[in-house]
Amino acid sequence: EFPLILPGYFYQELTAKRFVHLSASYVMPVALDDRLQLRLEAASALLDYVRGFAQPDPWQTGVGCGLTFTPRSQLFRVVLRYGYGIGAIRDGERGAHSVGLLFQYDFEQHKNPGRPRG
């Protein structure tokens, strides 16, 4: 089983027997010696829905952006993301927003502060 990740859609919102998934992202530094980065992303999928879970359109698409901050120590990383699911159905209407916050802590970096991060 492979995950289908589309910006603006909930985890496991779409149920398909098989799908073709296309995804693209662009990351660029914006400040602080590359420790603050902006990410732009888009993803689309053609789905073969499981019977009983079909939606009006076999194509589902989402777009999004995010900011990533990593301190000089590289002990952690914080990511704030926004996504818009173009075809996601909410309350009978198309289009859905999502916001996420991710905190990632590197325990190995904490044990070995001189180790370069890869």
N, CA, C and O of each residue as an XYZ file, in Angstrom:
472
protein
N       0.847     -1.174      0.000
C       0.000      0.000      0.000
C       0.893      1.237      0.000
O       1.799      1.362      0.824
N       0.630      2.138     -0.921
C       1.407      3.365     -1.035
C       0.540      4.555     -0.625
O      -0.652      4.582     -0.933
N       1.116      5.533      0.059
C       0.317      6.698      0.465
C       0.047      7.622     -0.715
O       0.876      7.763     -1.614
N      -1.104      8.236     -0.696
C      -1.471      9.250     -1.679
C      -1.497     10.573     -0.933
O      -2.413     10.831     -0.152
N      -0.500     11.408     -1.168
C      -0.377     12.659     -0.431
C      -0.656     13.825     -1.375
O       0.094     14.078     -2.318
N      -1.745     14.520     -1.099
C      -2.150     15.680     -1.891
C      -2.366     16.860     -0.942
O      -3.109     16.725      0.030
N      -1.736     18.019     -1.194
C      -1.953     19.183     -0.330
C      -3.437     19.548     -0.266
O      -4.128     19.564     -1.284
N      -3.914     19.839      0.945
C      -5.300     20.237      1.137
C      -6.264     19.095      1.395
O      -7.425     19.335      1.729
N      -5.813     17.864      1.250
C      -6.659     16.691      1.491
C      -6.291     16.078      2.839
O      -5.147     16.169      3.283
N      -7.266     15.461      3.475
C      -7.011     14.771      4.728
C      -6.303     13.443      4.466
O      -6.395     12.887      3.372
N      -5.604     12.945      5.468
C      -4.966     11.640      5.407
C      -6.047     10.580      5.189
O      -7.037     10.554      5.921
N      -5.875      9.725      4.216
C      -6.788      8.643      3.854
C      -8.189      9.134      3.485
O      -9.172      8.423      3.691
N      -8.278     10.337      2.945
C      -9.577     10.863      2.522
C     -10.078     10.182      1.262
O     -11.283      9.980      1.105
N      -9.170      9.825      0.362
C      -9.537      9.207     -0.906
C      -9.231      7.713     -0.852
O      -8.176      7.311     -0.361
N     -10.141      6.900     -1.349
C      -9.981      5.451     -1.308
C      -9.955      4.910     -2.736
O     -10.953      4.984     -3.453
N      -8.820      4.371     -3.139
C      -8.664      3.920     -4.525
C      -8.009      2.541     -4.568
O      -7.205      2.189     -3.705
N      -8.378      1.763     -5.605
C      -7.723      0.458     -5.850
C      -6.328      0.681     -6.398
O      -5.381     -0.017     -6.034
N      -6.214      1.673     -7.284
C      -4.912      2.033     -7.853
C      -4.971      3.493     -8.282
O      -6.045      4.063     -8.476
N      -3.779      4.086     -8.425
C      -3.728      5.489     -8.808
C      -2.378      5.803     -9.440
O      -1.391      5.094     -9.245
N      -2.371      6.889    -10.202
C      -1.136      7.467    -10.740
C      -0.980      8.803    -10.036
O      -1.885      9.636    -10.069
N       0.159      9.008     -9.403
C       0.381     10.188     -8.565
C       1.549     10.991     -9.126
O       2.641     10.454     -9.312
N       1.324     12.274     -9.394
C       2.364     13.185     -9.865
C       2.522     14.281     -8.821
O       1.544     14.871     -8.363
N       3.777     14.542     -8.453
C       4.040     15.524     -7.416
C       5.277     16.323     -7.775
O       6.240     15.773     -8.308
N       5.259     17.622     -7.486
C       6.414     18.480     -7.734
C       6.534     19.483     -6.595
O       5.533     19.949     -6.052
N       7.766     19.805     -6.246
C       7.981     20.821     -5.221
C       9.247     21.599     -5.540
O      10.152     21.106     -6.213
N       9.283     22.809     -5.045
C      10.439     23.680     -5.242
C      10.760     24.305     -3.898
O       9.896     24.918     -3.271
N      12.004     24.152     -3.452
C      12.433     24.686     -2.164
C      13.480     25.758     -2.413
O      14.425     25.553     -3.176
N      13.301     26.928     -1.750
C      14.272     28.003     -1.906
C      14.556     28.647     -0.557
O      13.647     28.844      0.250
N      15.828     28.974     -0.315
C      16.170     29.663      0.929
C      15.661     31.100      0.872
O      15.705     31.740     -0.179
N      15.178     31.605      2.009
C      14.699     32.980      2.036
C      15.472     33.862      3.004
O      15.470     35.082      2.838
N      16.136     33.291      4.012
C      16.878     34.102      4.980
C      17.684     33.224      5.923
O      17.614     31.996      5.873
N      18.448     33.881      6.782
C      19.165     33.234      7.885
C      20.121     32.142      7.409
O      20.105     31.038      7.953
N      20.931     32.418      6.430
C      21.929     31.448      5.950
C      21.293     30.113      5.577
O      21.794     29.062      5.975
N      20.224     30.137      4.838
C      19.521     28.943      4.367
C      18.796     28.185      5.473
O      18.322     27.073      5.238
N      18.696     28.752      6.666
C      17.996     28.068      7.750
C      16.498     28.276      7.683
O      15.746     27.545      8.328
N      16.046     29.258      6.915
C      14.631     29.495      6.683
C      14.376     29.262      5.197
O      14.981     29.909      4.342
N      13.477     28.333      4.904
C      13.226     27.957      3.519
C      11.729     28.040      3.207
O      10.881     27.782      4.062
N      11.434     28.405      1.963
C      10.068     28.423      1.455
C       9.912     27.250      0.502
O      10.779     26.996     -0.333
N       8.812     26.546      0.631
C       8.535     25.389     -0.238
C       7.211     25.612     -0.947
O       6.202     25.920     -0.312
N       7.218     25.455     -2.265
C       6.010     25.497     -3.079
C       5.790     24.096     -3.609
O       6.744     23.436     -4.022
N       4.544     23.627     -3.606
C       4.297     22.259     -4.045
C       2.943     22.116     -4.725
O       2.013     22.887     -4.489
N       2.874     21.123     -5.560
C       1.623     20.775     -6.240
C       1.621     19.273     -6.467
O       2.671     18.672     -6.693
N       0.457     18.676     -6.409
C       0.341     17.233     -6.645
C      -1.017     16.949     -7.259
O      -2.000     17.636     -6.979
N      -1.055     15.927     -8.100
C      -2.287     15.527     -8.746
C      -2.286     14.007     -8.869
O      -1.230     13.380     -8.947
N      -3.471     13.430     -8.884
C      -3.571     11.978     -8.991
C      -4.798     11.601     -9.813
O      -5.856     12.223     -9.718
N      -4.621     10.574    -10.612
C      -5.728      9.951    -11.354
C      -6.069      8.691    -10.587
O      -5.220      7.813    -10.433
N      -7.309      8.587    -10.100
C      -7.694      7.494     -9.207
C      -8.689      6.532     -9.838
O      -9.578      6.928    -10.592
N      -8.514      5.263     -9.509
C      -9.484      4.216     -9.803
C     -10.107      3.880     -8.447
O      -9.571      3.065     -7.695
N     -11.240      4.513     -8.140
C     -11.851      4.425     -6.810
C     -12.334      3.016     -6.479
O     -12.710      2.244     -7.361
N     -12.314      2.706     -5.193
C     -12.923      1.483     -4.679
C     -14.437      1.655     -4.803
O     -14.965      2.739     -4.554
N     -15.132      0.588     -5.188
C     -16.590      0.646     -5.346
C     -17.237      1.185     -4.070
O     -16.928      0.740     -2.965
N     -18.131      2.142     -4.244
C     -18.815      2.744     -3.102
C     -18.127      3.997     -2.572
O     -18.699      4.705     -1.743
N     -16.908      4.285     -3.035
C     -16.165      5.455     -2.562
C     -15.865      6.440     -3.690
O     -15.075      7.367     -3.510
N     -16.488      6.244     -4.844
C     -16.207      7.090     -6.009
C     -16.632      8.528     -5.766
O     -17.586      8.802     -5.039
N     -15.903      9.431     -6.390
C     -16.230     10.843     -6.382
C     -16.491     11.271     -7.822
O     -16.161     10.532     -8.750
N     -17.077     12.453     -8.027
C     -17.460     12.868     -9.377
C     -16.298     12.953    -10.374
O     -16.510     12.779    -11.574
N     -15.094     13.215     -9.907
C     -13.957     13.402    -10.807
C     -12.844     12.421    -10.462
O     -12.469     12.320     -9.294
N     -12.299     11.688    -11.447
C     -11.196     10.774    -11.156
C      -9.878     11.503    -10.886
O      -8.972     10.916    -10.294
N      -9.747     12.769    -11.305
C      -8.545     13.564    -11.029
C      -8.744     14.353     -9.751
O      -9.780     14.992     -9.567
N      -7.755     14.313     -8.865
C      -7.752     15.113     -7.642
C      -6.430     15.876     -7.614
O      -5.374     15.302     -7.884
N      -6.485     17.162     -7.289
C      -5.301     18.016     -7.329
C      -5.246     18.907     -6.104
O      -6.275     19.364     -5.605
N      -4.028     19.151     -5.623
C      -3.819     20.059     -4.504
C      -2.565     20.887     -4.705
O      -1.623     20.452     -5.366
N      -2.557     22.078     -4.135
C      -1.393     22.962     -4.183
C      -1.113     23.441     -2.766
O      -2.008     23.459     -1.922
N       0.126     23.826     -2.510
C       0.443     24.282     -1.172
C       1.771     24.994     -1.083
O       2.505     25.121     -2.063
N       2.060     25.457      0.123
C       3.332     26.114      0.407
C       3.662     25.881      1.874
O       2.814     25.455      2.658
N       4.898     26.165      2.225
C       5.302     25.979      3.604
C       6.582     26.724      3.923
O       7.345     27.091      3.029
N       6.806     26.941      5.203
C       8.038     27.536      5.701
C       8.715     26.533      6.610
O       8.073     25.918      7.462
N      10.019     26.370      6.425
C      10.808     25.458      7.253
C      11.896     26.259      7.949
O      12.600     27.046      7.317
N      12.033     26.054      9.265
C      13.107     26.691     10.027
C      13.951     25.623     10.695
O      13.423     24.728     11.355
N      15.263     25.717     10.523
C      16.236     24.828     11.168
C      17.282     25.706     11.851
O      17.928     26.506     11.174
N      17.476     25.585     13.176
C      18.485     26.411     13.849
C      19.904     25.971     13.490
O      20.103     24.898     12.921
N      20.877     26.798     13.825
C      22.290     26.468     13.529
C      22.702     25.125     14.138
O      23.473     24.378     13.536
N      22.191     24.823     15.327
C      22.555     23.570     16.000
C      22.024     22.348     15.263
O      22.530     21.243     15.459
N      21.019     22.528     14.422
C      20.361     21.467     13.669
C      19.755     20.387     14.573
O      19.578     19.246     14.144
N      19.438     20.744     15.817
C      18.819     19.796     16.736
C      17.354     19.526     16.390
O      16.829     18.455     16.693
N      16.711     20.477     15.767
C      15.306     20.301     15.426
C      14.988     21.054     14.142
O      15.805     21.810     13.616
N      13.788     20.824     13.665
C      13.269     21.496     12.476
C      11.773     21.729     12.703
O      11.072     20.860     13.222
N      11.296     22.904     12.310
C       9.880     23.239     12.422
C       9.370     23.569     11.023
O       9.982     24.351     10.296
N       8.246     22.966     10.657
C       7.654     23.194      9.341
C       6.199     23.630      9.524
O       5.427     22.958     10.208
N       5.834     24.742      8.918
C       4.458     25.223      8.893
C       3.991     25.118      7.449
O       4.600     25.703      6.552
N       2.891     24.361      7.216
C       2.424     24.094      5.848
C       0.973     24.513      5.672
O       0.163     24.448      6.596
N       0.678     24.943      4.454
C      -0.687     25.248      4.042
C      -0.970     24.486      2.755
O      -0.106     24.397      1.883
N      -2.171     23.937      2.631
C      -2.546     23.242      1.414
C      -3.972     23.567      1.018
O      -4.826     23.836      1.863
N      -4.212     23.537     -0.283
C      -5.558     23.746     -0.803
C      -5.898     22.586     -1.722
O      -5.265     22.406     -2.762
N      -6.892     21.802     -1.343
C      -7.358     20.686     -2.157
C      -8.407     21.188     -3.137
O      -9.539     21.473     -2.746
N      -8.040     21.297     -4.394
C      -8.908     21.906     -5.397
C     -10.211     21.124     -5.571
O     -11.284     21.720     -5.673
N     -10.121     19.809     -5.606
C     -11.325     19.003     -5.818
C     -11.885     18.374     -4.558
O     -12.863     17.629     -4.630
N     -11.292     18.652     -3.401
C     -11.769     18.058     -2.151
C     -13.193     18.529     -1.857
O     -13.507     19.708     -2.015
N     -14.040     17.615     -1.434
C     -15.446     17.946     -1.192
C     -15.668     18.178      0.301
O     -15.426     17.297      1.126
N     -16.135     19.389      0.628
C     -16.476     19.756      2.006
C     -17.856     20.379      2.008
O     -18.089     21.363      1.305
N     -18.764     19.834      2.774
C     -20.131     20.357      2.894
C     -20.798     20.503      1.524
O     -21.526     21.467      1.289
N     -20.555     19.562      0.632
C     -21.172     19.573     -0.684
C     -20.530     20.516     -1.684
O     -20.964     20.585     -2.833
N     -19.512     21.236     -1.268
C     -18.801     22.177     -2.138
C     -17.394     21.660     -2.407
O     -16.849     20.881     -1.626
N     -16.812     22.104     -3.522
C     -15.432     21.715     -3.854
C     -14.448     22.753     -3.327
O     -14.717     23.954     -3.349
N     -13.304     22.266     -2.853
C     -12.246     23.134     -2.350
C     -12.121     23.016     -0.848
O     -13.108     23.138     -0.122
N     -10.896     22.778     -0.377
C     -10.672     22.622      1.063
C      -9.292     23.134      1.444
O      -8.336     23.004      0.680
N      -9.200     23.709      2.613
C      -7.945     24.245      3.132
C      -7.431     23.337      4.241
O      -8.211     22.703      4.951
N      -6.111     23.280      4.381
C      -5.516     22.567      5.508
C      -4.267     23.307      5.954
O      -3.551     23.893      5.143
N      -4.017     23.271      7.253
C      -2.825     23.879      7.834
C      -2.201     22.831      8.738
O      -2.897     22.153      9.494
N      -0.878     22.703      8.654
C      -0.196     21.718      9.484
C       1.069     22.290     10.088
O       1.707     23.171      9.512
N       1.424     21.780     11.256
C       2.648     22.172     11.937
C       3.404     20.901     12.292
O       2.853     20.003     12.929
N       4.652     20.825     11.885
C       5.483     19.657     12.136
C       6.694     20.084     12.954
O       7.339     21.083     12.638
N       7.004     19.329     14.005
C       8.216     19.540     14.791
C       9.018     18.253     14.735
O       8.521     17.189     15.103
N      10.250     18.346     14.278
C      11.108     17.167     14.137
C      12.362     17.393     14.974
O      13.048     18.400     14.799
N      12.669     16.467     15.880
C      13.843     16.554     16.749
C      14.817     15.457     16.367
O      14.425     14.303     16.199
N      16.093     15.814     16.228
C      17.129     14.869     15.818
C      17.896     14.390     17.058
O      18.809     15.071     17.524
N      17.522     13.218     17.589
C      18.170     12.678     18.783
C      19.628     12.320     18.528
O      20.455     12.447     19.430
N      19.957     11.882     17.333
C      21.344     11.545     16.997
C      22.220     12.797     16.998
O      23.363     12.744     17.451
N      21.709     13.904     16.506
C      22.468     15.154     16.501
C      22.712     15.614     17.934
O      23.762     16.184     18.231
N      21.745     15.370     18.829
C      21.891     15.739     20.232
C      23.035     14.941     20.881
O      23.789     15.484     21.689
N      23.161     13.652     20.527
C      24.224     12.808     21.078
C      25.586     13.185     20.524
O      26.583     13.128     21.245
N      25.647     13.571     19.249
C      26.896     13.890     18.555
C      26.811     15.281     17.930
O      26.590     15.395     16.724
N      26.983     16.354     18.734
C      26.775     17.698     18.208
C      27.694     18.076     17.052
O      27.342     18.966     16.278
N      28.834     17.453     16.901
C      29.762     17.793     15.821
C      29.465     17.078     14.527
O      30.046     17.402     13.491
N      28.560     16.101     14.568
C      28.244     15.282     13.375
C      27.506     16.128     12.355
O      26.507     16.771     12.677
N      28.001     16.128     11.119
C      27.253     16.848     10.070
C      25.949     16.139      9.742
O      25.879     14.910      9.733
N      24.933     16.921      9.477
C      23.619     16.355      9.160
C      23.569     16.018      7.684
O      24.019     16.803      6.849
N      23.014     14.838      7.351
C      22.989     14.429      5.951
C      21.665     14.284      5.364
O      21.545     13.942      4.188
